[in-house]
Amino acid sequence: MKKQWWILLLLGVALAGCNHKPGRVPEPANGAYYWRTTLRLDSTERAFLAQHHVKKLFLRFFDLVPDGKGSIKPNATLRFADTLPTGLEVIPTVFITENCMKARLDSIPRLLVERITAMCEVNGIAPIKEVQLDCDWTASSEAAYFGFLTQVRALLKEKGIRLSATIRLHQLRTAPPPVDYGALMLYNTGDATNRSCPNPILDMAAVEPYLKHLASYQLPLCAAYPVFAWKLLFSGSTFKGIAYDANLADTTLFLPKPDATYLAVSCRELLAEADAANATRIHPGDEILYRQVPFSLIETVSRRVEEFSPHMNEQVIIFDLNAENIRRYKFNEYEKIYRH
């Protein structure tokens, strides 16, 4: 009987270990992503940071992309043209294309950390506490990416810096990455190239199937919500790009139609990628579908997420800090997004 008691005790300890709940995000605070290639804050953006007590700015430093020769190179490096408000913690953030995981990665973790450190020193950024990496990995790239993260994390730990990573909804079904915590991207849930997709930025029907994985996910998570809009350019059912610089109020170029659709009535070149030089030509008959997320939907998703993971909204990050985005929602709506 005594022997059986000890067996039951050990079994209970083992089961408790299997049901271990991850901790919370370290030092949670209101956050925002900054995703442009030039750092310059206008008065609207500065006021937003102060009014909503945003303490963390996830600043995209550069991208990592394959160079076509089997190596990896930095791309679209951030240019610092402005200073940042005092008291604002900068989290250097790097976007990594999945194709990078097919290249040789031997020296890349150290070069990545050295480049981030150098950019901080040159631009007067106070000693950083965290770096975040953003990669949409899949089953085919998971092993390489997780190995890469392990090396980066070890290098950062030597400097007393933690590592976080973005998590897409579909990645909740697999093992978590080897980082200190994750930022769950609650946006880009649909196919922007499919004209019949009702709202590719955020759709509750697309989010719901993944929520059940939150309760058992073995990594602390915070939530990232969309405050941006897309101007999706189509020729019939063919997707041509996101028309970032399209002025939909210009009646010499666009004719408003029902359902937030705008018919092109003249030709013009439009910027097809944010802060990029390449453009696409718009022709008469092309249409732009304007898509944004109503505040009520963000609030619904936020509350639903909290039912499965009560601590996720302790740190909320908006994507992304931009004067146009700021004006999209009311002051009290942003306060609710940040769960004040």
Disulfide bonds with the S-S distance in Angstrom:
none
